């Protein structure tokens, strides 16, 4: 990377946890300058405005989550194994995300609603992408004849993602991890009872 690209990457990495913890509106230029040890002029020399920086910070945090999911699922081949790996990942999600402020999709989605349409649009795009990833996993299971052919793939994917994010919201809000772990136990039961085809 060129030096300017390295500087931008460093700034994004240093401010990403702040945006995730405090939100877009509450993160001030003073916070950004303090974290990066750069002047306001130096920040604006690398980014057009705070909006651009907040979007890049959100993308940075999401990549940490999505990259970790991809890494854990890559250890398995079959769709059912990958689904169980997904629930296992979220059992550890509270501890994994605490260092950079919690779930970026939840935090920034709530924060950006009604006050930052561009950032909210990006959160929605990521939600659709994650739901599509689950849909593709279910389609893989159908092609492997592990999941039933008549499964309503998109509906199931939305339910799974809603179960995950709802339990993440409750765990982060109450600071009790059992909301996630209990919901992932229920998700595993649903996978076994409603998704995996019984063997003849």
C-alpha positions as CSV (number, residue, x, y, z in Angstrom):
1,X,0.0,0.0,0.0
2,X,1.1,3.6,-0.6
3,X,1.7,5.7,2.5
4,X,-1.6,7.6,2.1
5,X,-3.5,4.3,1.9
6,X,-1.7,3.0,5.0
7,X,-2.7,6.2,6.8
8,X,-6.3,5.9,5.8
9,X,-6.4,2.3,6.8
10,X,-4.9,3.1,10.2
11,X,-7.4,5.9,10.8
12,X,-10.3,3.6,9.9
13,X,-9.0,0.9,12.2
14,X,-8.5,3.3,15.1
15,X,-11.9,5.0,14.9
16,X,-14.0,2.0,13.9
17,X,-14.5,0.8,17.6
18,X,-15.5,4.4,18.6
19,X,-18.2,4.7,15.9
20,X,-19.4,1.3,16.9
21,X,-19.7,2.1,20.6
22,X,-20.9,5.7,20.4
23,X,-22.7,5.8,17.1
24,X,-22.4,8.3,14.3
25,X,-24.0,11.4,15.9
26,X,-22.2,11.0,19.3
27,X,-18.8,10.4,17.8
28,X,-17.2,13.9,17.6
29,X,-14.2,15.1,15.6
30,X,-12.6,15.5,18.9
31,X,-13.0,11.8,19.6
32,X,-11.6,11.0,16.1
33,X,-8.6,13.3,16.6
34,X,-7.9,11.9,20.1
35,X,-8.0,8.3,18.9
36,X,-5.8,8.9,15.9
37,X,-3.5,11.6,17.4
38,X,-4.1,13.6,14.2
39,X,-5.5,17.1,13.6
40,X,-8.9,17.8,12.2
41,X,-7.2,19.0,9.0
42,X,-5.2,15.8,8.7
43,X,-8.4,13.8,9.0
44,X,-10.2,15.9,6.3
45,X,-7.0,15.5,4.2
46,X,-7.8,11.8,4.0
47,X,-11.6,11.7,4.0
48,X,-14.2,14.0,2.5
49,X,-16.3,14.2,5.7
50,X,-17.4,12.4,8.8
51,X,-20.1,10.5,6.9
52,X,-17.5,8.9,4.6
53,X,-15.3,7.9,7.6
54,X,-18.3,6.4,9.4
55,X,-19.3,4.3,6.4
56,X,-15.7,3.0,6.1
57,X,-15.6,2.3,9.8
58,X,-18.8,0.3,9.7
59,X,-17.5,-1.7,6.7
60,X,-14.3,-2.4,8.7
61,X,-16.3,-3.7,11.7
62,X,-18.6,-5.8,9.5
63,X,-15.6,-7.4,7.8
64,X,-14.3,-8.5,11.1
65,X,-17.6,-10.3,11.8
66,X,-18.2,-11.7,8.3
67,X,-14.6,-12.8,7.9
68,X,-14.7,-14.7,11.2
69,X,-18.0,-16.4,10.2
70,X,-16.4,-17.4,6.8
71,X,-13.3,-18.7,8.6
72,X,-15.3,-20.9,11.0
73,X,-17.7,-22.3,8.3
74,X,-14.8,-23.0,5.9
75,X,-13.8,-25.9,8.2
76,X,-16.9,-27.8,7.1
77,X,-18.2,-29.1,3.8
78,X,-21.8,-30.2,4.3
79,X,-24.6,-27.6,4.7
80,X,-25.9,-29.1,7.9
81,X,-22.4,-28.9,9.4
82,X,-22.1,-25.3,8.3
83,X,-25.4,-24.4,9.9
84,X,-24.4,-25.8,13.2
85,X,-21.0,-24.0,12.9
86,X,-23.0,-20.8,12.4
87,X,-24.9,-21.3,15.6
88,X,-21.7,-22.2,17.4
89,X,-20.1,-19.0,16.2
90,X,-22.9,-16.9,17.6
91,X,-22.5,-18.6,21.0
92,X,-19.2,-16.9,21.1
93,X,-20.3,-13.7,19.5
94,X,-20.8,-11.6,22.6
95,X,-17.2,-12.2,23.8
96,X,-15.9,-11.8,20.2
97,X,-17.5,-8.4,19.5
98,X,-17.1,-6.9,23.0
99,X,-13.6,-5.6,22.3
100,X,-14.8,-3.4,19.4
101,X,-18.2,-2.3,20.9
102,X,-20.6,-5.1,20.2
103,X,-22.5,-6.1,17.0
104,X,-21.9,-3.4,14.4
105,X,-25.1,-4.3,12.5
106,X,-27.2,-3.9,15.6
107,X,-25.4,-0.8,16.9
108,X,-25.2,1.2,13.7
109,X,-28.6,0.0,12.4
110,X,-30.3,1.5,15.5
111,X,-28.1,4.6,15.6
112,X,-28.4,5.4,11.9
113,X,-32.2,5.0,11.8
114,X,-33.9,8.4,11.3
115,X,-30.6,10.4,11.2
116,X,-28.2,9.0,8.7
117,X,-30.0,7.5,5.6
118,X,-26.8,6.6,3.7
119,X,-25.4,4.7,6.7
120,X,-28.7,3.0,7.3
121,X,-28.9,2.0,3.6
122,X,-25.5,0.3,4.0
123,X,-26.7,-1.6,7.1
124,X,-29.7,-2.8,5.2
125,X,-27.5,-4.0,2.3
126,X,-25.4,-6.0,4.8
127,X,-28.5,-7.6,6.3
128,X,-29.7,-8.7,2.9
129,X,-26.2,-10.1,2.1
130,X,-26.1,-12.1,5.3
131,X,-29.6,-13.4,4.8
132,X,-28.6,-14.4,1.2
133,X,-25.6,-16.2,2.6
134,X,-27.9,-18.3,4.8
135,X,-30.3,-18.9,1.8
136,X,-27.3,-20.1,-0.2
137,X,-26.4,-22.5,2.6
138,X,-30.0,-23.9,2.7
139,X,-29.9,-24.3,-1.1
140,X,-26.6,-26.2,-0.8
141,X,-28.4,-28.5,1.7
142,X,-31.2,-29.1,-0.7
143,X,-28.7,-29.9,-3.5
144,X,-27.0,-32.3,-1.1
145,X,-30.4,-33.9,-0.3
146,X,-29.9,-33.1,3.3
147,X,-32.7,-30.5,3.4
148,X,-36.2,-31.0,2.0
149,X,-36.8,-29.8,-1.6
150,X,-40.0,-27.9,-0.7
151,X,-38.3,-25.8,1.9
152,X,-39.2,-22.1,1.8
153,X,-35.5,-21.0,1.6
154,X,-35.9,-17.2,1.9
155,X,-38.4,-17.4,4.7
156,X,-36.2,-19.8,6.7
157,X,-33.2,-17.6,6.1
158,X,-35.0,-14.6,7.4
159,X,-36.2,-16.5,10.5
160,X,-32.7,-17.7,11.3
161,X,-31.2,-14.2,10.9
162,X,-34.0,-12.7,13.0
163,X,-33.4,-15.2,15.7
164,X,-29.7,-14.5,15.7
165,X,-30.0,-10.7,15.7
166,X,-32.9,-10.6,18.2
167,X,-30.9,-12.7,20.7
168,X,-27.8,-10.5,20.1
169,X,-29.9,-7.4,20.9
170,X,-31.1,-8.9,24.1
171,X,-27.7,-10.2,25.2
172,X,-25.9,-6.9,24.5
173,X,-28.7,-4.8,26.1
174,X,-28.9,-6.8,29.2
175,X,-25.3,-7.9,29.2
176,X,-26.4,-11.5,29.6
177,X,-24.9,-14.0,27.2
178,X,-27.6,-16.6,27.9
179,X,-30.0,-14.9,25.5
180,X,-27.7,-15.8,22.6
181,X,-26.8,-19.3,23.9
182,X,-30.4,-20.2,24.6
183,X,-31.5,-19.1,21.2
184,X,-28.7,-20.9,19.5
185,X,-29.8,-24.1,21.3
186,X,-33.3,-23.5,20.0
187,X,-32.0,-22.9,16.5
188,X,-30.1,-26.2,16.6
189,X,-33.3,-27.9,17.7
190,X,-35.2,-26.3,14.7
191,X,-32.4,-27.4,12.3
192,X,-32.7,-31.0,13.5
193,X,-36.5,-31.1,13.7
194,X,-37.6,-28.9,10.7
195,X,-34.6,-28.6,8.3
196,X,-32.6,-31.9,8.3
197,X,-34.5,-34.6,6.5
198,X,-35.0,-37.8,8.5
199,X,-33.0,-40.7,7.4
200,X,-35.0,-43.7,6.0
